[in-house]
Amino acid sequence: MRSDAVKTGIQQAPHRSLLNALGLTKEELHKPLIGIVSSHNEVVPGHINLDKIVDAVKLGVAMAGGTPLVFPAIAVCDGIAMGHQGMHYSLVTRDLIADSTEAMALAHAFDALVMIPNCDKNVPGLLMAAARLNIPTIFVSGGPMLAGRVNGSKTSLSSVFEAVGAYSAGKMTEEEVEEYENKACASCGSCSGMYTANSMNCLTEAIGMGLKGNGTIPAAYSERIRLAKHAGMKIMELLEKNICPRDIMTEKAFMNALTVDMALGCSTNTMLHLPAIAHEVGIDLNIDIANEVSARTPNLCHLAPAGHTYMEDLHEAGGVYAVMNELNKKGLLHTDLITATGKTVGENIQNCINLNPEVIRPIDNPYSEIGGIAVLKGNLAPDSGVVKRSAVAEEMLKFEGPARVFDCEEDAIKAIKGGKIVDGDVVVIRYEGPKGGPGMREMLNPTSAIMGMGLGSSVALITDGRFSGASRGACIGHVSPEAAVGGNIALVEEGDIIQIDINNNSLNFVVSEDELAARRAKWQPREPKITTGYLSRYVTMVTSGNRGAILEVPKVK
């Protein structure tokens, strides 16, 4: 056992003395030591229930013959961090989570790990750590929030952001906003639509690192506790069989994840996280391949914000495995891959039928024949720009209008709420990328303001920052190269005509080569908005480009 390094032999007497101080018995020390990575805290709604998940996992590990030992991982609530200095720190926590988990796992010689995440950067951060460490690992997440109800209809957090925009437009009273505020977030759990947290939890299931239901069982259900117990038991089987993350997270598994991503209509942030996770196993997952996968993958789900169904509905319809079973009817998945269930993908999904064709469209009656995410390129985005195609109104798939240029999110919001943005405009928000932000803030506030002002089907938004999974409309983010490194988005001027063609994956602005060269000659780099503390160190390590923010760290063999 790996843990023999801290518990076996005369030289380990001091180590055993310290383990004795934990109250561990000789019987416990003779068993494998299983690290339980707990993301529980009392700040994040998606994490406040994780103490119950931890207890259930510990019981499952003990029942199956292991000794569970818990250590923490941090987690930020993107919703609470939104719209102020805190959002600069959201994305960078992904790497802090990966690094600190690696440090704890190696320092204490665990035999295997159970990861217990739930929210936006916590899930990919722990997947990165699992890939890097490559010891037997399984994931069991905290689960999605139940949808709220306002005026008899289901709703979620994005509706509250949009209600604020509607209030600014005089379309909603303060009392009506307060009703959304009090009712939209109905329980503990990750926010109830197909936002980033739930996207990544579903893709954890699709890639094979979690058990059935990991992405969809609501946080408030007792079924989630049973899942956690099974995950605790299953890690002992994975340890016995020596099934490790790099056995599961192969290149074909990432193709499966991308395919499920397109079918579900996941958050555009998956285009940041999947390449970063793949990077840790030595796979170069260039997001250019996303359009190729999208072209052959029908979009089967329109969960909020793209539609009016929620994670609880997806769960009742059969969950991720039912979506995968639909995809497999056209041979779109690699089904011979081993997973954390100890079985192959094909064995996992074999009898998982679609129980509600209104929530999961049958493969021969999709919402669209192409997937939910598109990667755009052109002179405004030479490397890439990413849009959640499934959440864009039909009339906005091809759009042209004058640029309204802002060098930060705050200035754009003032203009939108001040009525200075009108039908036909293209809002351009720049210097919000990984380096320029720094930290690549999410633009949920400006997109929600646009929707709340009633401009969602007549105004587009483009940024070198990123969009929340709760954003909808013609919102193109992750534009690369970013403005801070001299990307062409830095050279756009007020009034330039922006041409968006999502169906043909293009994003351009009308400017001659000579004029573009003249603007480039005049361009001067800017200092990042925050230059102290962790962010200053992060900016020196971050890479810009279509992989988003990835720290280049040594691989653990």
LOKOLGU-667336 format. One line per field, with one value per residue (C-alpha): residue number from 1; residue in one letter; chain; y, z, x. Coordinates in nm, 2 decimals, always signed. Layout:
BEGIN
resi	NUM,...
resn	a,...
chain	A,...
c2	Y,...
c3	Z,...
c1	X,...
***
This chain:
BEGIN
resi	1,2,3,4,5,6,7,8,9,10,11,12,13,14,15,16,17,18,19,20,21,22,23,24,25,26,27,28,29,30,31,32,33,34,35,36,37,38,39,40,41,42,43,44,45,46,47,48,49,50,51,52,53,54,55,56,57,58,59,60,61,62,63,64,65,66,67,68,69,70,71,72,73,74,75,76,77,78,79,80,81,82,83,84,85,86,87,88,89,90,91,92,93,94,95,96,97,98,99,100,101,102,103,104,105,106,107,108,109,110,111,112,113,114,115,116,117,118,119,120,121,122,123,124,125,126,127,128,129,130,131,132,133,134,135,136,137,138,139,140,141,142,143,144,145,146,147,148,149,150,151,152,153,154,155,156,157,158,159,160,161,162,163,164,165,166,167,168,169,170,171,172,173,174,175,176,177,178,179,180,181,182,183,184,185,186,187,188,189,190,191,192,193,194,195,196,197,198,199,200,201,202,203,204,205,206,207,208,209,210,211,212,213,214,215,216,217,218,219,220,221,222,223,224,225,226,227,228,229,230,231,232,233,234,235,236,237,238,239,240,241,242,243,244,245,246,247,248,249,250,251,252,253,254,255,256,257,258,259,260,261,262,263,264,265,266,267,268,269,270,271,272,273,274,275,276,277,278,279,280,281,282,283,284,285,286,287,288,289,290,291,292,293,294,295,296,297,298,299,300,301,302,303,304,305,306,307,308,309,310,311,312,313,314,315,316,317,318,319,320,321,322,323,324,325,326,327,328,329,330,331,332,333,334,335,336,337,338,339,340,341,342,343,344,345,346,347,348,349,350,351,352,353,354,355,356,357,358,359,360,361,362,363,364,365,366,367,368,369,370,371,372,373,374,375,376,377,378,379,380,381,382,383,384,385,386,387,388,389,390,391,392,393,394,395,396,397,398,399,400,401,402,403,404,405,406,407,408,409,410,411,412,413,414,415,416,417,418,419,420,421,422,423,424,425,426,427,428,429,430,431,432,433,434,435,436,437,438,439,440,441,442,443,444,445,446,447,448,449,450,451,452,453,454,455,456,457,458,459,460,461,462,463,464,465,466,467,468,469,470,471,472,473,474,475,476,477,478,479,480,481,482,483,484,485,486,487,488,489,490,491,492,493,494,495,496,497,498,499,500,501,502,503,504,505,506,507,508,509,510,511,512,513,514,515,516,517,518,519,520,521,522,523,524,525,526,527,528,529,530,531,532,533,534,535,536,537,538,539,540,541,542,543,544,545,546,547,548,549,550,551,552,553,554,555,556,557
resn	m,r,s,d,a,v,k,t,g,i,q,q,a,p,h,r,s,l,l,n,a,l,g,l,t,k,e,e,l,h,k,p,l,i,g,i,v,s,s,h,n,e,v,v,p,g,h,i,n,l,d,k,i,v,d,a,v,k,l,g,v,a,m,a,g,g,t,p,l,v,f,p,a,i,a,v,c,d,g,i,a,m,g,h,q,g,m,h,y,s,l,v,t,r,d,l,i,a,d,s,t,e,a,m,a,l,a,h,a,f,d,a,l,v,m,i,p,n,c,d,k,n,v,p,g,l,l,m,a,a,a,r,l,n,i,p,t,i,f,v,s,g,g,p,m,l,a,g,r,v,n,g,s,k,t,s,l,s,s,v,f,e,a,v,g,a,y,s,a,g,k,m,t,e,e,e,v,e,e,y,e,n,k,a,c,a,s,c,g,s,c,s,g,m,y,t,a,n,s,m,n,c,l,t,e,a,i,g,m,g,l,k,g,n,g,t,i,p,a,a,y,s,e,r,i,r,l,a,k,h,a,g,m,k,i,m,e,l,l,e,k,n,i,c,p,r,d,i,m,t,e,k,a,f,m,n,a,l,t,v,d,m,a,l,g,c,s,t,n,t,m,l,h,l,p,a,i,a,h,e,v,g,i,d,l,n,i,d,i,a,n,e,v,s,a,r,t,p,n,l,c,h,l,a,p,a,g,h,t,y,m,e,d,l,h,e,a,g,g,v,y,a,v,m,n,e,l,n,k,k,g,l,l,h,t,d,l,i,t,a,t,g,k,t,v,g,e,n,i,q,n,c,i,n,l,n,p,e,v,i,r,p,i,d,n,p,y,s,e,i,g,g,i,a,v,l,k,g,n,l,a,p,d,s,g,v,v,k,r,s,a,v,a,e,e,m,l,k,f,e,g,p,a,r,v,f,d,c,e,e,d,a,i,k,a,i,k,g,g,k,i,v,d,g,d,v,v,v,i,r,y,e,g,p,k,g,g,p,g,m,r,e,m,l,n,p,t,s,a,i,m,g,m,g,l,g,s,s,v,a,l,i,t,d,g,r,f,s,g,a,s,r,g,a,c,i,g,h,v,s,p,e,a,a,v,g,g,n,i,a,l,v,e,e,g,d,i,i,q,i,d,i,n,n,n,s,l,n,f,v,v,s,e,d,e,l,a,a,r,r,a,k,w,q,p,r,e,p,k,i,t,t,g,y,l,s,r,y,v,t,m,v,t,s,g,n,r,g,a,i,l,e,v,p,k,v,k
chain	A,A,A,A,A,A,A,A,A,A,A,A,A,A,A,A,A,A,A,A,A,A,A,A,A,A,A,A,A,A,A,A,A,A,A,A,A,A,A,A,A,A,A,A,A,A,A,A,A,A,A,A,A,A,A,A,A,A,A,A,A,A,A,A,A,A,A,A,A,A,A,A,A,A,A,A,A,A,A,A,A,A,A,A,A,A,A,A,A,A,A,A,A,A,A,A,A,A,A,A,A,A,A,A,A,A,A,A,A,A,A,A,A,A,A,A,A,A,A,A,A,A,A,A,A,A,A,A,A,A,A,A,A,A,A,A,A,A,A,A,A,A,A,A,A,A,A,A,A,A,A,A,A,A,A,A,A,A,A,A,A,A,A,A,A,A,A,A,A,A,A,A,A,A,A,A,A,A,A,A,A,A,A,A,A,A,A,A,A,A,A,A,A,A,A,A,A,A,A,A,A,A,A,A,A,A,A,A,A,A,A,A,A,A,A,A,A,A,A,A,A,A,A,A,A,A,A,A,A,A,A,A,A,A,A,A,A,A,A,A,A,A,A,A,A,A,A,A,A,A,A,A,A,A,A,A,A,A,A,A,A,A,A,A,A,A,A,A,A,A,A,A,A,A,A,A,A,A,A,A,A,A,A,A,A,A,A,A,A,A,A,A,A,A,A,A,A,A,A,A,A,A,A,A,A,A,A,A,A,A,A,A,A,A,A,A,A,A,A,A,A,A,A,A,A,A,A,A,A,A,A,A,A,A,A,A,A,A,A,A,A,A,A,A,A,A,A,A,A,A,A,A,A,A,A,A,A,A,A,A,A,A,A,A,A,A,A,A,A,A,A,A,A,A,A,A,A,A,A,A,A,A,A,A,A,A,A,A,A,A,A,A,A,A,A,A,A,A,A,A,A,A,A,A,A,A,A,A,A,A,A,A,A,A,A,A,A,A,A,A,A,A,A,A,A,A,A,A,A,A,A,A,A,A,A,A,A,A,A,A,A,A,A,A,A,A,A,A,A,A,A,A,A,A,A,A,A,A,A,A,A,A,A,A,A,A,A,A,A,A,A,A,A,A,A,A,A,A,A,A,A,A,A,A,A,A,A,A,A,A,A,A,A,A,A,A,A,A,A,A,A,A,A,A,A,A,A,A,A,A,A,A,A,A,A,A,A,A,A,A,A,A,A,A,A,A,A,A,A,A,A,A,A,A,A,A,A,A,A,A,A,A,A,A,A,A,A,A,A,A,A,A,A,A,A,A,A
c2	+0.00,+0.36,+0.44,+0.19,+0.49,+0.64,+0.34,+0.03,-0.05,+0.06,+0.38,+0.48,+0.48,+0.86,+0.86,+0.61,+0.81,+1.11,+0.89,+0.75,+1.11,+1.12,+0.84,+0.58,+0.22,-0.05,-0.21,+0.11,+0.15,-0.20,-0.09,+0.14,+0.51,+0.68,+1.06,+1.23,+1.57,+1.77,+2.10,+2.17,+2.53,+2.76,+3.02,+2.84,+2.71,+2.42,+2.32,+2.37,+2.02,+1.85,+1.76,+1.51,+1.37,+1.34,+1.14,+0.91,+0.86,+0.78,+0.52,+0.36,+0.35,+0.20,-0.06,-0.17,-0.21,+0.13,+0.40,+0.74,+1.06,+1.40,+1.71,+2.03,+2.20,+2.56,+2.67,+3.01,+3.09,+3.26,+3.41,+3.58,+3.68,+3.83,+4.20,+4.31,+4.24,+3.88,+3.77,+3.83,+3.54,+3.29,+3.11,+3.12,+2.91,+2.62,+2.60,+2.66,+2.37,+2.14,+2.24,+2.21,+1.88,+1.74,+1.86,+1.70,+1.37,+1.33,+1.46,+1.20,+0.90,+0.82,+0.50,+0.64,+0.95,+1.03,+1.39,+1.57,+1.89,+2.07,+2.42,+2.59,+2.58,+2.31,+2.03,+2.10,+2.18,+1.84,+1.66,+1.83,+1.70,+1.35,+1.35,+1.48,+1.24,+0.93,+0.72,+0.55,+0.82,+0.86,+1.17,+1.22,+1.58,+1.76,+1.78,+2.05,+2.29,+2.24,+2.49,+2.78,+2.87,+3.22,+3.27,+2.90,+2.86,+2.71,+2.95,+2.98,+3.22,+3.37,+3.50,+3.71,+3.87,+3.94,+4.08,+4.34,+4.44,+4.45,+4.67,+4.91,+4.93,+5.01,+4.68,+4.53,+4.67,+4.63,+4.40,+4.18,+4.16,+4.07,+3.78,+3.63,+3.70,+3.50,+3.21,+3.15,+2.95,+2.70,+2.47,+2.38,+2.27,+2.40,+2.64,+2.45,+2.51,+2.38,+2.63,+2.56,+2.36,+2.12,+2.11,+1.99,+1.75,+1.59,+1.57,+1.41,+1.13,+1.13,+1.10,+0.81,+0.96,+0.95,+0.70,+0.72,+1.02,+1.22,+1.51,+1.51,+1.38,+1.69,+1.79,+1.77,+1.40,+1.11,+0.94,+1.16,+1.02,+0.67,+0.76,+0.89,+0.56,+0.37,+0.60,+0.52,+0.15,+0.17,+0.34,+0.02,-0.18,+0.07,+0.04,-0.34,-0.34,-0.04,+0.15,+0.50,+0.83,+0.81,+0.47,+0.64,+0.99,+0.88,+1.08,+0.88,+0.96,+1.33,+1.29,+1.13,+1.42,+1.67,+1.48,+1.48,+1.84,+1.92,+1.71,+1.87,+2.23,+2.28,+2.60,+2.76,+2.73,+2.37,+2.49,+2.62,+2.33,+2.02,+2.13,+2.21,+1.87,+1.70,+1.90,+1.72,+1.38,+1.50,+1.53,+1.85,+1.90,+2.20,+2.34,+2.37,+2.01,+2.13,+2.23,+1.89,+1.72,+1.96,+1.90,+1.53,+1.57,+1.66,+1.90,+1.70,+1.92,+2.28,+2.32,+2.67,+2.92,+2.78,+2.65,+2.60,+2.26,+2.22,+1.96,+1.78,+1.73,+1.59,+1.35,+1.23,+1.18,+0.94,+1.16,+1.17,+0.80,+0.83,+1.11,+0.90,+0.60,+0.83,+0.93,+0.57,+0.49,+0.67,+0.53,+0.87,+0.74,+0.52,+0.25,+0.02,+0.25,+0.16,+0.39,+0.45,+0.21,-0.07,-0.13,+0.01,+0.30,+0.06,-0.15,+0.16,+0.30,-0.02,-0.01,+0.36,+0.47,+0.82,+0.86,+1.21,+1.30,+1.66,+1.70,+1.47,+1.48,+1.15,+1.13,+1.14,+1.45,+1.69,+2.06,+2.09,+1.86,+2.03,+2.07,+2.33,+2.51,+2.68,+2.80,+3.11,+3.24,+3.55,+3.87,+3.96,+3.62,+3.48,+3.19,+3.15,+3.28,+3.06,+3.09,+2.87,+2.83,+2.65,+2.96,+3.20,+3.32,+3.21,+3.57,+3.63,+3.35,+3.59,+3.94,+4.26,+4.59,+4.88,+4.81,+4.98,+4.95,+4.93,+4.85,+4.69,+4.53,+4.81,+5.07,+4.84,+4.78,+5.16,+5.21,+4.92,+5.03,+5.39,+5.32,+5.40,+5.06,+5.02,+4.76,+4.65,+4.73,+4.49,+4.55,+4.48,+4.43,+4.39,+4.38,+4.12,+3.81,+3.59,+3.84,+4.17,+4.12,+3.96,+3.63,+3.63,+3.75,+3.62,+3.87,+3.75,+4.10,+4.27,+3.98,+3.98,+4.36,+4.31,+4.05,+4.24,+4.55,+4.35,+4.36,+3.99,+3.93,+4.25,+4.32,+4.10,+4.09,+4.00,+3.98,+3.84,+3.76,+3.46,+3.40,+3.24,+2.92,+3.12,+3.37,+3.35,+3.53,+3.61,+3.62,+3.54,+3.50,+3.37,+3.58,+3.50,+3.64,+3.87,+4.25,+4.26,+4.07,+4.27,+4.06,+4.22,+4.28,+4.56,+4.73,+4.75,+5.11,+5.26,+5.22,+4.95,+4.70,+4.36,+4.06,+3.75,+3.43,+3.15,+2.90,+2.94,+2.98,+3.33,+3.65,+3.95,+4.33,+4.54,+4.69,+4.70,+4.53,+4.87,+5.03,+4.73,+4.76,+5.14,+5.07,+4.80,+5.04,+5.28,+5.02,+5.03,+4.75,+4.82,+4.72,+4.46,+4.60,+4.40,+4.37,+4.24,+3.92,+3.59,+3.74,+3.90,+3.57,+3.40,+3.65,+3.57,+3.20,+3.21,+3.12,+3.31,+3.14,+2.89,+2.67,+2.97,+3.00,+2.70,+2.70,+2.51,+2.28,+1.98,+1.65,+1.39,+1.06
c3	+0.00,-0.07,+0.29,+0.42,+0.38,+0.69,+0.89,+0.83,+0.97,+1.26,+1.08,+1.07,+1.45,+1.47,+1.19,+1.38,+1.69,+1.51,+1.36,+1.71,+1.82,+1.57,+1.77,+1.50,+1.62,+1.51,+1.33,+1.13,+1.05,+0.90,+0.64,+0.34,+0.42,+0.20,+0.17,+0.17,+0.00,+0.15,+0.00,+0.27,+0.39,+0.52,+0.25,-0.07,-0.10,-0.31,-0.03,+0.29,+0.27,+0.20,+0.56,+0.52,+0.20,+0.38,+0.67,+0.42,+0.22,+0.54,+0.64,+0.29,+0.30,+0.65,+0.55,+0.26,+0.47,+0.45,+0.69,+0.58,+0.67,+0.57,+0.45,+0.30,-0.03,-0.08,-0.29,-0.41,-0.48,-0.82,-0.76,-0.44,-0.60,-0.90,-0.98,-0.74,-0.68,-0.58,-0.93,-1.02,-0.78,-0.90,-1.19,-1.02,-0.73,-0.97,-0.97,-0.60,-0.54,-0.77,-0.62,-0.25,-0.30,-0.47,-0.18,+0.08,-0.10,-0.16,+0.18,+0.36,+0.13,+0.08,-0.10,-0.27,-0.28,-0.27,-0.41,-0.28,-0.48,-0.62,-0.76,-1.06,-1.01,-0.74,-0.97,-1.24,-0.98,-0.82,-1.15,-1.24,-0.91,-0.97,-1.32,-1.18,-0.89,-1.07,-0.77,-0.75,-0.72,-0.74,-0.73,-0.55,-0.58,-0.36,-0.62,-0.77,-0.60,-0.64,-0.87,-0.71,-0.79,-0.87,-0.99,-1.03,-1.26,-1.19,-1.18,-1.07,-0.98,-1.33,-1.30,-1.01,-1.20,-1.49,-1.25,-1.14,-1.51,-1.55,-1.24,-1.39,-1.70,-1.50,-1.59,-1.24,-0.90,-0.60,-0.44,-0.74,-0.74,-0.37,-0.45,-0.69,-0.43,-0.17,-0.38,-0.67,-0.47,-0.30,-0.13,-0.08,-0.38,-0.70,-0.89,-1.05,-1.43,-1.66,-1.54,-1.49,-1.17,-1.29,-1.64,-1.48,-1.24,-1.54,-1.74,-1.44,-1.48,-1.86,-1.85,-1.61,-1.28,-1.09,-1.04,-1.20,-1.08,-0.97,-1.19,-1.14,-0.81,-0.62,-0.32,-0.09,-0.18,+0.04,-0.28,-0.28,+0.06,-0.07,-0.37,-0.13,+0.06,-0.26,-0.37,-0.04,-0.10,-0.47,-0.40,-0.22,-0.54,-0.75,-0.52,-0.52,-0.91,-0.93,-1.16,-1.17,-1.32,-1.62,-1.70,-1.71,-1.84,-2.18,-2.51,-2.61,-2.27,-2.33,-2.67,-2.49,-2.25,-2.53,-2.71,-2.39,-2.35,-2.69,-2.63,-2.29,-2.39,-2.11,-2.00,-2.22,-1.92,-2.01,-2.29,-2.03,-1.79,-2.01,-2.18,-1.84,-1.71,-2.02,-2.00,-1.66,-1.83,-2.12,-2.37,-2.59,-2.61,-2.85,-2.85,-3.22,-3.22,-3.05,-3.38,-3.53,-3.23,-3.25,-3.62,-3.55,-3.21,-3.18,-2.90,-2.69,-2.39,-2.33,-1.96,-1.80,-1.91,-2.26,-2.17,-1.89,-1.75,-1.46,-1.32,-1.12,-1.44,-1.61,-1.32,-1.34,-1.71,-1.66,-1.61,-1.79,-1.87,-2.05,-2.26,-2.33,-2.43,-2.68,-2.82,-2.85,-3.08,-3.35,-3.23,-3.11,-2.80,-2.72,-2.51,-2.44,-2.19,-1.82,-1.57,-1.19,-1.17,-1.25,-1.57,-1.92,-2.06,-2.26,-1.95,-1.75,-2.00,-2.14,-1.97,-1.90,-2.10,-2.17,-1.94,-2.07,-2.43,-2.35,-2.12,-2.32,-2.68,-2.87,-3.09,-3.40,-3.28,-3.13,-3.06,-3.33,-3.54,-3.41,-3.05,-2.79,-2.81,-3.10,-3.13,-3.36,-3.54,-3.75,-3.74,-3.41,-3.26,-3.44,-3.19,-3.07,-2.92,-2.76,-2.75,-2.60,-2.93,-2.77,-2.56,-2.86,-3.02,-3.38,-3.50,-3.33,-3.49,-3.77,-3.65,-3.75,-3.57,-3.45,-3.17,-2.83,-2.67,-2.30,-2.12,-1.81,-1.71,-1.48,-1.75,-1.98,-1.71,-1.65,-2.02,-2.04,-1.74,-1.84,-2.16,-2.38,-2.55,-2.82,-3.05,-3.30,-3.09,-3.02,-2.67,-2.66,-2.31,-2.31,-2.08,-1.88,-1.99,-1.78,-1.78,-1.84,-1.58,-1.42,-1.36,-1.65,-1.48,-1.57,-1.74,-1.59,-1.47,-1.82,-1.99,-1.73,-1.76,-2.14,-2.09,-1.81,-2.03,-2.30,-2.54,-2.54,-2.90,-3.04,-2.87,-2.88,-2.63,-2.70,-2.44,-2.37,-2.03,-1.99,-1.94,-1.66,-1.75,-1.65,-1.94,-2.24,-2.57,-2.83,-2.58,-2.72,-2.46,-2.42,-2.72,-2.78,-2.80,-2.52,-2.53,-2.27,-2.49,-2.80,-2.94,-3.21,-2.97,-2.83,-3.17,-3.21,-3.21,-3.13,-3.42,-3.60,-3.77,-3.60,-3.80,-3.61,-3.79,-3.54,-3.79,-3.99,-3.68,-3.77,-3.57,-3.76,-3.76,-4.07,-4.09,-4.37,-4.32,-4.35,-4.09,-3.86,-3.89,-3.81,-3.50,-3.39,-3.42,-3.18,-2.93,-2.58,-2.32,-1.99,-1.64,-1.49,-1.26,-0.97,-0.93,-0.57,-0.39,-0.54,-0.86,-0.94,-0.92,-1.11,-1.40,-1.44,-1.48,-1.68,-2.04,-2.27,-2.56,-2.64,-2.33,-2.11,-1.78,-1.72,-1.48,-1.62,-1.34,-1.33,-1.39,-1.11,-1.25
c1	+0.00,+0.11,+0.03,+0.29,+0.53,+0.37,+0.26,+0.47,+0.82,+1.03,+1.14,+0.77,+0.73,+0.72,+0.45,+0.24,+0.28,+0.12,-0.15,-0.22,-0.28,-0.57,-0.73,-0.66,-0.64,-0.39,-0.69,-0.75,-0.38,-0.38,-0.64,-0.59,-0.59,-0.85,-0.83,-1.18,-1.14,-1.42,-1.53,-1.78,-1.81,-2.08,-2.05,-2.15,-2.51,-2.38,-2.14,-2.33,-2.47,-2.14,-2.08,-2.37,-2.21,-1.87,-2.03,-2.20,-1.88,-1.68,-1.94,-1.92,-1.54,-1.54,-1.81,-1.59,-1.27,-1.09,-0.99,-1.13,-0.95,-1.10,-0.91,-1.05,-1.06,-1.17,-1.47,-1.60,-1.96,-1.95,-2.29,-2.18,-1.84,-2.02,-2.00,-1.72,-1.35,-1.43,-1.49,-1.12,-1.05,-1.30,-1.13,-0.79,-0.92,-0.94,-0.56,-0.53,-0.77,-0.57,-0.23,-0.34,-0.51,-0.20,+0.01,-0.21,-0.25,+0.12,+0.23,+0.02,+0.06,-0.31,-0.39,-0.69,-0.92,-1.28,-1.34,-1.65,-1.69,-2.00,-1.95,-1.79,-1.41,-1.42,-1.52,-1.26,-0.99,-1.04,-1.05,-0.72,-0.58,-0.71,-0.55,-0.22,-0.20,-0.32,-0.41,-0.75,-1.01,-1.39,-1.61,-1.94,-2.07,-2.32,-2.59,-2.81,-3.05,-3.42,-3.58,-3.76,-4.12,-4.25,-4.61,-4.65,-4.35,-4.01,-3.72,-3.36,-3.08,-3.04,-3.40,-3.29,-3.01,-3.25,-3.51,-3.25,-3.22,-3.59,-3.62,-3.36,-3.58,-3.89,-4.04,-4.05,-4.12,-3.89,-4.15,-4.15,-3.77,-3.78,-4.02,-3.76,-3.49,-3.68,-3.80,-3.55,-3.29,-3.51,-3.26,-2.90,-2.71,-2.55,-2.78,-3.06,-3.01,-2.74,-2.49,-2.12,-2.14,-2.40,-2.24,-1.91,-2.09,-2.27,-1.95,-1.78,-2.04,-2.00,-1.62,-1.64,-1.52,-1.85,-2.14,-2.48,-2.67,-2.37,-2.47,-2.84,-2.96,-3.09,-2.89,-3.19,-3.27,-3.19,-3.09,-2.78,-2.68,-2.71,-2.50,-2.23,-2.23,-2.19,-1.91,-1.73,-1.77,-1.68,-1.34,-1.23,-1.31,-1.12,-0.82,-0.83,-0.84,-0.59,-0.82,-0.67,-0.79,-0.56,-0.71,-1.05,-0.97,-0.84,-0.86,-1.17,-1.33,-1.28,-1.44,-1.74,-1.75,-1.75,-2.03,-2.24,-2.16,-2.31,-2.62,-2.69,-2.61,-2.36,-2.19,-1.93,-1.70,-1.66,-1.44,-1.20,-1.21,-1.20,-0.88,-0.72,-0.81,-0.69,-0.37,-0.30,-0.30,-0.09,-0.37,-0.38,-0.76,-0.76,-1.12,-1.11,-1.24,-1.56,-1.71,-1.63,-1.80,-2.09,-2.15,-2.22,-2.40,-2.77,-2.87,-3.11,-3.17,-3.28,-3.23,-3.23,-3.12,-3.18,-3.52,-3.77,-3.66,-3.42,-3.18,-3.45,-3.64,-3.33,-3.29,-3.65,-3.61,-3.33,-3.03,-2.70,-2.70,-3.03,-2.88,-2.58,-2.81,-2.99,-2.65,-2.54,-2.83,-2.63,-2.29,-2.17,-1.99,-1.69,-1.86,-1.57,-1.40,-1.36,-1.52,-1.53,-1.82,-1.57,-1.78,-1.75,-1.95,-2.17,-2.25,-2.33,-2.59,-2.73,-3.07,-3.10,-3.41,-3.54,-3.84,-3.95,-3.90,-4.00,-3.69,-3.45,-3.54,-3.51,-3.21,-3.43,-3.62,-3.35,-3.38,-3.11,-2.90,-2.59,-2.46,-2.51,-2.17,-2.00,-1.64,-1.61,-1.31,-1.23,-1.04,-1.20,-1.12,-0.81,-0.78,-1.13,-1.45,-1.71,-2.09,-2.37,-2.55,-2.85,-2.93,-2.92,-3.25,-3.29,-3.29,-2.95,-2.76,-2.66,-2.62,-2.45,-2.43,-2.20,-1.96,-2.02,-1.67,-1.60,-1.27,-1.44,-1.76,-1.87,-1.87,-2.08,-2.34,-2.38,-2.44,-2.69,-2.89,-2.86,-3.04,-2.74,-2.74,-3.01,-3.15,-2.88,-2.58,-2.29,-2.15,-1.77,-1.62,-1.24,-0.94,-1.13,-0.92,-0.70,-0.42,-0.60,-0.88,-0.69,-0.86,-1.11,-1.43,-1.77,-2.01,-2.34,-2.43,-2.41,-2.59,-2.86,-2.89,-2.94,-3.21,-3.38,-3.39,-3.57,-3.28,-3.19,-3.30,-3.16,-2.82,-2.51,-2.22,-1.86,-1.58,-1.24,-1.37,-1.61,-1.98,-2.16,-2.34,-2.65,-2.60,-2.82,-2.85,-2.59,-2.30,-1.96,-1.69,-1.33,-1.23,-0.86,-0.60,-0.73,-0.69,-0.42,-0.18,-0.26,-0.54,-0.75,-1.03,-0.81,-0.82,-1.19,-1.32,-1.66,-1.89,-1.69,-1.94,-1.93,-2.04,-2.15,-2.24,-2.28,-2.40,-2.08,-1.87,-1.73,-1.68,-1.54,-1.53,-1.52,-1.17,-0.91,-0.57,-0.40,-0.63,-0.58,-0.20,-0.22,-0.43,-0.18,+0.11,-0.06,-0.18,-0.01,-0.04,-0.21,-0.13,-0.37,-0.63,-0.50,-0.12,-0.07,-0.11,-0.19,-0.34,-0.01,+0.17,-0.10,-0.07,+0.30,+0.21,-0.11,-0.13,-0.37,-0.53,-0.80,-0.73,-0.81,-0.63,-0.40,-0.11,+0.18,+0.27,+0.51,+0.34,+0.35,+0.46
***
